[in-house]
């Protein structure tokens, strides 16, 4: 029951709590899901990078082995290309060593073979030129002997007669190009180094195509390790080079030398991973011509260690993101909830009849605007109640204004026209002109429309100035200039009359014969500018500042009422960037400038 009460109070009837819980759920699920997929993508990328590094290391090993294989093949190709050397080798493998020595002495002066080392010296030079070779041997299948070269040692001729050695049988059975060294051959040449691999090439008489024996080269497998130095820091697992039957030719882990690789059968059926010592990624490269295979073994646990830190990092970052993403909105929502509850409490106060309640919230967001609107509504409501008591008095003023409004304006126009004609008939032309101007002005002022064309507004200003020109007997002159393309531009009514009236009342000096006022209209960029310039008495700086303050004052005072009226209407109609600017120099004159925009909206005031 208590749990249900808590649910009703804090969840069911609490919109903000529902928002927080829903946001928390969505955010947590989103971040966890994104983190999970990001971890999978990044871990797979790391695995691919690790396997790619291993593949590059394998390529390096394969390139090294291929170079050694091709170098052994090239030894025999060079022999076959050189006639003298080919004859020397064929004679050596088919005759006793003593007979070959006599043959070599007989052939020593043969000038046709001076381009290559004589006889067996060619093979000795090949041994000296490649430090990776441990042994180079020539085997005669007919005479059953080994002629063995060894780095840093004297060349030996070793008899391998079948009656006391299995070497002839082993040589006859060997049919692979690359393998581990034969144990009987090792014993015969006294080679105990375990890290060796052998490459062999059959030797054939190029004239009869008869097999004469084999060229057998033992390479030091430790030298392959040098090709992996640049990958040492980033290489995971180990790399093997296996012979055709799975024998280990090279092992970067130094575990399986001298034996067949125990998991060779699993590698044959490999696709991606295999259970070897442990579950591992396996990559293979096969050298079809030579018959060996380069194998990369990367235990999954060892590869996983590369992204173990990534997992911890993603979990930590996800936790921080969840806390941050939840904490900040929760604090914001709680703040909004407090402010909303505050508004609700004040509304209930007003509901109970307390119209003096006001919400104190200075922020500019939606809740702040609601608070201020609520306060404004209460203020307006209070003022409205106050105005009810004054309704009867204002009603009487309204009735009087309505009665006055019933006077037909045409009666005034007709009366002014009769007076004007009477003045003209009596010879008072100036009085007639003044009455005519006043009549037109009056007709313009009482028209109900709220807008004028710029041409009409300037004409109204001209008639108004003409009244005063006649009044002051030509002591006042005026000039009005306007671009004809702007004549049809719309402008609010009574925009210039208050400015002219301000000059006549405060700036015009009746004693001066040269009072002058100029009205200029032009367009600059996207604005129409109207400038009213006079040569009147000017305005003192303190007074000018007071006028500027009065124009921006919201209070409807009588001071500078006409200018302020024009200034406010410009801002209301066109925006806060527009209005009146006044500059004045005492004794020189005053310039009043007003602007309105050249837009479609500005043309329909």
Secondary structure as UniProt FT lines:
FT   HELIX           2..7
FT   HELIX           8..12
FT   HELIX           15..81
FT   HELIX           83..94
FT   HELIX           97..107
FT   TURN            108..109
FT   HELIX           111..113
FT   TURN            114..115
FT   TURN            119..120
FT   HELIX           121..129
FT   TURN            131..132
FT   STRAND          133..140
FT   TURN            141..144
FT   STRAND          145..150
FT   TURN            151..152
FT   STRAND          156..159
FT   TURN            162..163
FT   HELIX           167..173
FT   STRAND          178..179
FT   HELIX           183..189
FT   STRAND          196..204
FT   TURN            206..208
FT   STRAND          211..220
FT   HELIX           221..231
FT   TURN            232..234
FT   STRAND          238..242
FT   TURN            244..245
FT   STRAND          247..251
FT   TURN            252..253
FT   TURN            257..258
FT   TURN            262..263
FT   HELIX           264..268
FT   STRAND          273..275
FT   STRAND          279..286
FT   TURN            288..290
FT   STRAND          293..299
FT   HELIX           300..304
FT   HELIX           305..307
FT   HELIX           308..351
FT   TURN            352..353
FT   TURN            355..356
FT   HELIX           366..388
FT   TURN            389..390
FT   HELIX           391..405
FT   HELIX           409..425
FT   TURN            426..427
FT   HELIX           429..445
FT   STRAND          451..453
FT   HELIX           454..471
FT   TURN            472..474
FT   STRAND          476..482
FT   HELIX           484..486
FT   TURN            487..488
FT   STRAND          490..492
FT   TURN            493..494
FT   HELIX           497..506
FT   TURN            510..511
FT   STRAND          515..524
FT   TURN            525..526
FT   STRAND          527..534
FT   HELIX           541..551
FT   TURN            559..560
FT   HELIX           561..574
FT   TURN            576..577
FT   STRAND          580..585
FT   TURN            586..588
FT   STRAND          589..597
FT   HELIX           601..603
//
